[in-house]
Amino acid sequence: MEQGNDTQISAFLLLGLSEEPELQPFLFGLFLSMYLITVFGNLFIILAVSSDSHLHTPMYFFLANLSFVDICFTSTTVPKMLQNIQTQSKVITYEGCITQIYFFLLLAGLDNFLLAVMAYDRFLAICHPLHYTVIMKPQLCVLLVLVAWMMSALNSLLQSLMVLWLSFCREVKVSHFFCEINQVVQLACSDNFLNDKVMHFAAGLLGGSSLAGILYSYSKIVSSIHRISSAQGKYKAFSTCASHLSVVSLFYCTILGVYLSSAAPQSSHSSAVASVMYTVVTPMLNPFIYSLRNRDIKRALKRIIGAPVI
């Protein structure tokens, strides 16, 4: 591996979740199962929304987009991990690592923005029901998704290009199962001060603004539900956003867990294990959360599968 800014190293080594050989078959089977459940579960949601005219509403339009992003998000990291376990290799090419960083940041940002957009949709539906159909026109829904794509793409492009400017002058071992940008940046032998600042600024601005929007939307939703006199009316209003609230809690709590684990001793391994929650487990659980309590999704899935959905 060469040094300097003019030449780049050819590959990184992904150490994975465990280096113990006896655990590799178990990890391969576990992650293959979770990956297939994630892909088919979210694919069924997309098919259900697209095939049932009753689900052609803003809420389900955003849900279908979230399912598509979750499939891509998991596909950014898990297939390469499975390949490395199967081939007993830890290598990922330099180009492959930069590409993985780009798509990981892009899709994680999209998840973040889509959850905020879905919170705004629920806010309008519950707090301003008479104006909901007037405001949430198909054109606005498409525009919101496009803006989420553009903002995520710009952020991931900027940070990926900044990683390209770094020099790596030794064998780079990443204590993770994918090229996690923070760990890759810390392993650079050139100055990474600007990269650190941009990473923290982007996380604070994009993640913080989305979370603030979600919290504001739900504060208004709770206030609006509290003013409903009947218990049945309160339950009906809350049930329309319960699934989204569950997904939001799961997504942000797991990210908070990764952040806290990174501050602990042996943080690299702890962070890698904690990252499994929001990179693999959360996208896998989202279809179940949205389908188990939703009669419309159940009905559409029953038509597709041909059997009742529990």
Sine and cosine of phi, psi and omega as CSV:
sin_phi,cos_phi,sin_psi,cos_psi,sin_omega,cos_omega
0.00,0.00,0.76,-0.65,-0.08,-1.00
-1.00,0.01,0.32,-0.95,0.03,-1.00
-0.98,-0.21,0.16,-0.99,0.19,-0.98
1.00,-0.08,0.13,-0.99,-0.05,-1.00
-0.99,0.11,-0.40,0.92,-0.09,-1.00
-0.98,0.20,-0.46,0.89,0.02,-1.00
-0.84,-0.54,0.52,-0.85,-0.05,-1.00
-0.90,-0.44,0.42,-0.91,0.11,-0.99
-0.90,0.43,0.40,-0.92,-0.09,-1.00
-1.00,-0.02,-0.37,0.93,-0.08,-1.00
-0.34,-0.94,0.31,-0.95,0.14,-0.99
-0.90,-0.44,0.33,-0.94,0.09,-1.00
-0.93,-0.37,0.86,-0.51,0.05,-1.00
-1.00,-0.07,0.92,-0.39,-0.09,-1.00
-0.97,0.25,-0.31,0.95,0.06,-1.00
0.97,0.23,-0.22,-0.97,-0.02,-1.00
-0.99,0.12,-0.45,0.89,-0.01,-1.00
-0.41,-0.91,0.60,-0.80,0.04,-1.00
-0.98,-0.18,0.06,1.00,0.00,-1.00
-0.98,0.22,0.84,-0.53,-0.07,-1.00
-0.86,0.50,-0.58,0.81,-0.06,-1.00
-0.94,0.35,-0.32,0.95,0.01,-1.00
-1.00,0.04,-0.26,0.97,-0.11,-0.99
-0.89,0.47,-0.70,0.71,0.05,-1.00
-0.87,0.49,-0.63,0.77,0.02,-1.00
-0.90,0.44,-0.72,0.69,0.00,-1.00
-0.89,0.45,-0.64,0.77,0.02,-1.00
-0.89,0.46,-0.75,0.67,0.00,-1.00
-0.90,0.44,-0.66,0.75,-0.02,-1.00
-0.90,0.44,-0.76,0.65,-0.08,-1.00
-0.97,0.26,-0.50,0.86,0.10,-1.00
-0.91,0.43,-0.68,0.73,0.02,-1.00
-0.89,0.45,-0.72,0.69,-0.01,-1.00
-0.91,0.42,-0.60,0.80,0.00,-1.00
-0.92,0.39,-0.70,0.71,0.00,-1.00
-0.91,0.42,-0.64,0.77,0.04,-1.00
-0.89,0.45,-0.67,0.74,0.01,-1.00
-0.88,0.47,-0.75,0.66,-0.05,-1.00
-0.90,0.43,-0.78,0.63,-0.06,-1.00
-0.95,0.32,-0.59,0.81,0.03,-1.00
-0.88,0.47,-0.75,0.67,0.00,-1.00
-0.95,0.31,-0.52,0.85,0.06,-1.00
-0.91,0.42,-0.63,0.77,0.05,-1.00
-0.89,0.45,-0.61,0.80,0.05,-1.00
-0.89,0.45,-0.71,0.71,0.01,-1.00
-0.88,0.48,-0.71,0.70,0.01,-1.00
-0.90,0.43,-0.63,0.78,0.00,-1.00
-0.90,0.44,-0.70,0.71,-0.02,-1.00
-0.92,0.39,-0.67,0.75,-0.07,-1.00
-0.96,0.27,-0.45,0.89,-0.09,-1.00
-1.00,-0.04,-0.30,0.95,-0.05,-1.00
-0.95,-0.31,0.89,-0.45,-0.04,-1.00
-0.90,0.43,-0.44,0.90,0.02,-1.00
-0.92,0.38,-0.32,0.95,-0.03,-1.00
-0.99,-0.16,0.17,0.99,0.03,-1.00
-1.00,0.08,0.91,0.42,0.01,-1.00
-0.81,-0.59,0.29,-0.96,-0.01,-1.00
-0.82,0.57,-0.68,0.74,-0.04,-1.00
-0.86,0.51,-0.72,0.69,-0.04,-1.00
-0.98,0.20,-0.43,0.90,0.12,-0.99
-0.88,0.47,-0.71,0.70,0.03,-1.00
-0.93,0.38,-0.59,0.81,0.02,-1.00
-0.90,0.43,-0.67,0.74,0.03,-1.00
-0.89,0.45,-0.63,0.77,0.06,-1.00
-0.90,0.43,-0.65,0.76,0.03,-1.00
-0.89,0.45,-0.66,0.75,0.02,-1.00
-0.89,0.45,-0.67,0.75,0.04,-1.00
-0.89,0.46,-0.70,0.71,0.02,-1.00
-0.89,0.45,-0.63,0.77,0.00,-1.00
-0.90,0.43,-0.62,0.79,0.06,-1.00
-0.88,0.48,-0.74,0.68,-0.01,-1.00
-0.92,0.39,-0.62,0.78,-0.02,-1.00
-0.87,0.50,-0.76,0.65,0.02,-1.00
-0.92,0.39,-0.58,0.82,-0.02,-1.00
-0.94,0.35,-0.28,0.96,0.03,-1.00
-0.94,0.33,-0.51,0.86,-0.13,-0.99
-0.90,-0.44,-0.70,0.72,-0.17,-0.98
-0.92,0.39,-0.72,0.70,-0.01,-1.00
-0.84,0.54,-0.63,0.77,0.03,-1.00
-0.92,0.39,-0.62,0.79,0.05,-1.00
-0.89,0.45,-0.70,0.71,0.01,-1.00
-0.90,0.44,-0.64,0.77,0.03,-1.00
-0.89,0.46,-0.69,0.72,-0.01,-1.00
-0.90,0.43,-0.63,0.78,0.04,-1.00
-0.92,0.40,-0.69,0.72,-0.05,-1.00
-0.91,0.42,-0.65,0.76,-0.04,-1.00
-1.00,0.00,-0.03,1.00,-0.05,-1.00
0.82,0.57,0.64,0.76,0.04,-1.00
-0.83,-0.56,0.55,-0.83,0.01,-1.00
-0.94,-0.34,0.13,0.99,-0.16,-0.99
-1.00,0.09,0.67,-0.74,0.24,-0.97
-0.74,-0.67,0.73,-0.68,-0.05,-1.00
-0.91,0.43,0.35,-0.94,0.03,-1.00
-0.85,0.52,-0.72,0.70,0.02,-1.00
-0.90,0.44,-0.64,0.77,0.03,-1.00
-0.90,0.44,-0.61,0.80,0.01,-1.00
-0.92,0.39,-0.71,0.70,0.02,-1.00
-0.89,0.45,-0.65,0.76,0.03,-1.00
-0.89,0.45,-0.67,0.74,0.02,-1.00
-0.90,0.44,-0.66,0.75,0.05,-1.00
-0.87,0.50,-0.72,0.70,-0.03,-1.00
-0.86,0.51,-0.80,0.61,-0.07,-1.00
-0.94,0.33,-0.53,0.85,0.04,-1.00
-0.90,0.44,-0.73,0.68,0.01,-1.00
-0.91,0.42,-0.65,0.76,0.02,-1.00
-0.86,0.51,-0.76,0.65,-0.11,-0.99
-0.98,0.22,-0.55,0.84,0.09,-1.00
-0.91,0.42,-0.65,0.76,0.06,-1.00
-0.90,0.43,-0.64,0.77,0.04,-1.00
-0.89,0.45,-0.68,0.73,0.08,-1.00
-0.82,0.57,-0.73,0.68,-0.02,-1.00
-0.87,0.49,-0.76,0.65,-0.03,-1.00
-0.93,0.38,-0.65,0.76,-0.02,-1.00
-0.91,0.43,-0.60,0.80,0.05,-1.00
-0.90,0.43,-0.59,0.80,0.05,-1.00
-0.93,0.37,-0.66,0.75,0.03,-1.00
-0.90,0.44,-0.64,0.77,0.02,-1.00
-0.92,0.39,-0.56,0.83,0.07,-1.00
-0.91,0.41,-0.65,0.76,0.05,-1.00
-0.89,0.46,-0.64,0.77,0.04,-1.00
-0.88,0.48,-0.70,0.72,0.01,-1.00
-0.93,0.37,-0.58,0.82,0.05,-1.00
-0.87,0.50,-0.72,0.69,0.02,-1.00
-0.92,0.40,-0.66,0.75,-0.06,-1.00
-0.90,0.43,-0.60,0.80,-0.08,-1.00
-1.00,-0.05,-0.66,0.75,-0.08,-1.00
-1.00,0.04,-0.46,0.89,0.00,-1.00
-0.72,-0.69,0.87,0.49,-0.10,-1.00
-0.89,0.46,-0.52,0.85,-0.03,-1.00
-0.95,0.31,-0.45,0.89,-0.01,-1.00
-0.98,-0.19,-0.02,1.00,-0.14,-0.99
-0.86,0.52,-0.79,0.61,-0.06,-1.00
-0.93,0.38,-0.46,0.89,0.02,-1.00
-0.96,0.29,-0.65,0.76,-0.05,-1.00
-0.98,0.18,-0.77,0.64,-0.10,-1.00
-1.00,0.08,0.90,0.44,0.08,-1.00
-0.97,0.23,0.36,-0.93,0.02,-1.00
-0.81,0.59,-0.59,0.81,-0.01,-1.00
-0.89,0.45,-0.66,0.75,0.01,-1.00
-0.93,0.37,-0.64,0.77,0.01,-1.00
-0.86,0.51,-0.73,0.68,0.02,-1.00
-0.90,0.44,-0.66,0.75,0.00,-1.00
-0.88,0.47,-0.67,0.74,0.01,-1.00
-0.88,0.47,-0.66,0.75,0.02,-1.00
-0.92,0.38,-0.66,0.75,0.02,-1.00
-0.90,0.44,-0.66,0.76,0.04,-1.00
-0.89,0.46,-0.65,0.76,0.05,-1.00
-0.88,0.48,-0.68,0.73,0.03,-1.00
-0.89,0.46,-0.70,0.71,-0.05,-1.00
-0.91,0.41,-0.71,0.70,-0.02,-1.00
-0.91,0.42,-0.66,0.75,0.02,-1.00
-0.92,0.40,-0.65,0.76,-0.01,-1.00
-0.91,0.42,-0.67,0.74,0.01,-1.00
-0.90,0.44,-0.68,0.73,0.01,-1.00
-0.90,0.44,-0.74,0.67,-0.04,-1.00
-0.93,0.38,-0.58,0.81,0.03,-1.00
-0.91,0.41,-0.71,0.70,0.01,-1.00
-0.86,0.50,-0.75,0.66,-0.06,-1.00
-0.94,0.34,-0.56,0.83,0.04,-1.00
-0.92,0.39,-0.66,0.75,0.04,-1.00
-0.90,0.44,-0.58,0.81,0.02,-1.00
-0.93,0.37,-0.52,0.85,0.09,-1.00
-0.93,0.37,-0.57,0.82,0.03,-1.00
-0.88,0.47,-0.46,0.89,-0.02,-1.00
-0.97,0.23,-0.27,0.96,-0.04,-1.00
-0.98,0.22,0.44,-0.90,0.07,-1.00
-0.94,-0.33,0.62,-0.78,0.05,-1.00
-0.82,-0.57,0.94,-0.35,-0.16,-0.99
-0.95,-0.31,0.40,0.92,0.10,-1.00
-0.39,-0.92,0.10,-0.99,0.04,-1.00
-0.89,0.45,0.86,-0.51,-0.11,-0.99
-0.99,-0.13,0.91,-0.42,0.04,-1.00
-0.96,-0.29,0.90,-0.43,-0.02,-1.00
-0.99,-0.11,0.88,-0.48,-0.03,-1.00
-0.99,0.17,0.89,0.45,-0.06,-1.00
-0.37,-0.93,0.13,-0.99,0.05,-1.00
-0.99,-0.16,0.04,1.00,0.15,-0.99
-0.49,-0.87,0.14,-0.99,-0.02,-1.00
-0.98,0.21,1.00,0.09,0.03,-1.00
-0.97,0.23,0.84,-0.54,-0.20,-0.98
-0.85,0.53,-0.63,0.77,-0.03,-1.00
-0.89,0.46,-0.68,0.73,0.01,-1.00
-0.93,0.36,-0.64,0.77,0.01,-1.00
-0.89,0.46,-0.69,0.72,-0.01,-1.00
-0.89,0.45,-0.65,0.76,-0.01,-1.00
-0.92,0.40,-0.37,0.93,-0.03,-1.00
-1.00,0.03,-0.05,1.00,0.00,-1.00
-0.94,0.33,0.53,-0.85,0.04,-1.00
-0.99,-0.10,-0.09,1.00,0.11,-0.99
-1.00,-0.09,0.11,-0.99,-0.06,-1.00
-0.91,0.40,0.84,-0.55,-0.02,-1.00
-0.92,-0.39,0.31,0.95,-0.05,-1.00
-0.85,0.52,-0.73,0.68,-0.03,-1.00
-0.91,0.42,-0.63,0.77,0.04,-1.00
-0.87,0.50,-0.70,0.71,0.01,-1.00
-0.86,0.50,-0.71,0.70,-0.03,-1.00
-0.90,0.44,-0.68,0.73,0.00,-1.00
-0.91,0.40,-0.66,0.75,0.03,-1.00
-0.86,0.51,-0.74,0.67,-0.03,-1.00
-0.94,0.35,-0.61,0.79,0.02,-1.00
-0.91,0.42,-0.70,0.71,-0.01,-1.00
-0.90,0.43,-0.67,0.74,0.01,-1.00
-0.90,0.44,-0.66,0.75,0.01,-1.00
-0.93,0.36,-0.68,0.73,-0.05,-1.00
-0.96,0.29,-0.81,0.58,-0.07,-1.00
-0.96,0.26,-0.75,0.66,0.02,-1.00
-0.93,0.38,-0.68,0.73,-0.03,-1.00
-0.91,0.41,-0.66,0.75,-0.01,-1.00
-0.92,0.39,-0.63,0.78,0.03,-1.00
-0.91,0.41,-0.70,0.71,0.02,-1.00
-0.90,0.44,-0.64,0.77,0.04,-1.00
-0.89,0.46,-0.65,0.76,0.05,-1.00
-0.89,0.45,-0.64,0.77,0.03,-1.00
-0.91,0.42,-0.71,0.70,-0.01,-1.00
-0.90,0.44,-0.65,0.76,0.03,-1.00
-0.90,0.44,-0.72,0.70,-0.01,-1.00
-0.86,0.52,-0.70,0.71,-0.05,-1.00
-0.97,0.26,-0.44,0.90,0.10,-1.00
-0.91,0.41,-0.64,0.77,0.04,-1.00
-0.94,0.33,-0.60,0.80,0.03,-1.00
-0.90,0.44,-0.72,0.69,0.01,-1.00
-0.88,0.47,-0.67,0.74,0.02,-1.00
-0.90,0.45,-0.64,0.77,0.00,-1.00
-0.93,0.36,-0.67,0.75,0.02,-1.00
-0.91,0.41,-0.60,0.80,-0.01,-1.00
-0.88,0.47,-0.48,0.87,-0.02,-1.00
-0.99,0.14,-0.18,0.98,0.04,-1.00
-0.96,0.29,0.75,-0.66,-0.13,-0.99
-0.98,0.22,-0.66,0.75,-0.10,-1.00
-1.00,0.06,0.56,-0.83,0.02,-1.00
-0.92,0.40,-0.59,0.81,0.01,-1.00
-0.91,0.42,-0.63,0.78,0.04,-1.00
-0.91,0.41,-0.64,0.77,0.04,-1.00
-0.90,0.43,-0.69,0.73,-0.01,-1.00
-0.90,0.44,-0.67,0.74,-0.02,-1.00
-0.90,0.44,-0.66,0.75,0.00,-1.00
-0.92,0.39,-0.69,0.73,-0.03,-1.00
-0.93,0.35,-0.58,0.82,-0.05,-1.00
-0.90,0.44,-0.42,0.91,-0.01,-1.00
-0.95,0.30,-0.34,0.94,-0.02,-1.00
-0.86,-0.52,0.07,1.00,-0.05,-1.00
-0.90,0.44,-0.67,0.74,-0.02,-1.00
-0.90,0.43,-0.71,0.71,0.01,-1.00
-0.89,0.45,-0.65,0.76,0.02,-1.00
-0.90,0.45,-0.60,0.80,0.04,-1.00
-0.90,0.44,-0.70,0.72,-0.01,-1.00
-0.92,0.40,-0.67,0.74,0.03,-1.00
-0.87,0.49,-0.72,0.69,0.00,-1.00
-0.88,0.48,-0.70,0.72,0.00,-1.00
-0.90,0.44,-0.70,0.72,-0.05,-1.00
-0.90,0.43,-0.79,0.61,-0.10,-1.00
-0.97,0.24,-0.53,0.85,0.04,-1.00
-0.92,0.38,-0.61,0.79,0.02,-1.00
-0.94,0.34,-0.61,0.79,0.06,-1.00
-0.91,0.42,-0.64,0.77,0.07,-1.00
-0.89,0.46,-0.61,0.79,0.05,-1.00
-0.89,0.45,-0.63,0.77,0.05,-1.00
-0.90,0.43,-0.68,0.73,-0.01,-1.00
-0.89,0.46,-0.69,0.72,0.00,-1.00
-0.93,0.36,-0.62,0.79,-0.01,-1.00
-0.93,0.38,-0.49,0.87,0.00,-1.00
-0.94,0.34,-0.31,0.95,0.02,-1.00
-1.00,-0.01,-0.11,0.99,-0.04,-1.00
-1.00,0.05,0.27,-0.96,0.11,-0.99
-0.87,0.49,0.47,-0.88,-0.09,-1.00
0.80,0.60,0.70,0.72,-0.15,-0.99
-0.90,0.44,-0.53,0.84,-0.07,-1.00
-0.87,0.49,-0.76,0.65,-0.01,-1.00
-0.93,0.36,-0.66,0.76,0.02,-1.00
-0.89,0.46,-0.65,0.76,0.01,-1.00
-0.91,0.41,-0.62,0.78,0.01,-1.00
-0.90,0.44,-0.70,0.72,0.01,-1.00
-0.91,0.41,-0.69,0.72,0.00,-1.00
-0.91,0.41,-0.52,0.85,0.00,-1.00
-0.90,0.43,-0.41,0.91,0.03,-1.00
-0.85,0.53,-0.54,0.84,-0.05,-1.00
-0.89,0.46,-0.76,0.65,-0.07,-1.00
-1.00,-0.02,-0.29,0.96,0.03,-1.00
-1.00,0.01,-0.45,0.89,-0.09,-1.00
-0.82,-0.57,-0.78,0.62,-0.13,-0.99
-0.93,0.36,-0.73,0.68,-0.02,-1.00
-0.87,0.49,-0.76,0.65,0.07,-1.00
-0.87,0.49,-0.49,0.87,0.02,-1.00
-0.95,0.32,-0.61,0.79,-0.07,-1.00
-0.99,0.15,-0.41,0.91,-0.07,-1.00
-0.80,0.60,-0.72,0.69,0.02,-1.00
-0.88,0.48,-0.60,0.80,0.00,-1.00
-0.94,0.35,-0.66,0.75,0.00,-1.00
-0.89,0.46,-0.67,0.74,-0.06,-1.00
-0.98,0.18,-0.38,0.93,-0.06,-1.00
-0.99,-0.12,-0.55,0.84,-0.11,-0.99
-0.91,0.41,-0.54,0.84,-0.05,-1.00
-0.95,-0.30,0.21,0.98,-0.10,-1.00
-0.85,-0.52,0.93,-0.37,-0.05,-1.00
-0.92,0.39,-0.60,0.80,-0.01,-1.00
-0.90,0.44,-0.70,0.71,0.02,-1.00
-0.91,0.41,-0.66,0.75,0.02,-1.00
-0.86,0.51,-0.69,0.72,-0.02,-1.00
-0.90,0.43,-0.67,0.74,0.00,-1.00
-0.93,0.37,-0.63,0.77,0.02,-1.00
-0.92,0.40,-0.57,0.82,0.02,-1.00
-0.89,0.45,-0.61,0.79,0.03,-1.00
-0.91,0.41,-0.61,0.79,-0.04,-1.00
-0.96,0.27,-0.75,0.66,-0.09,-1.00
-0.98,0.18,-0.56,0.83,-0.03,-1.00
1.00,0.07,0.22,0.97,0.01,-1.00
-0.60,-0.80,0.46,-0.89,0.01,-1.00
-0.88,0.47,0.61,-0.80,0.07,-1.00
-0.98,-0.19,0.78,-0.63,-0.06,-1.00
-0.92,0.38,0.00,0.00,0.00,0.00
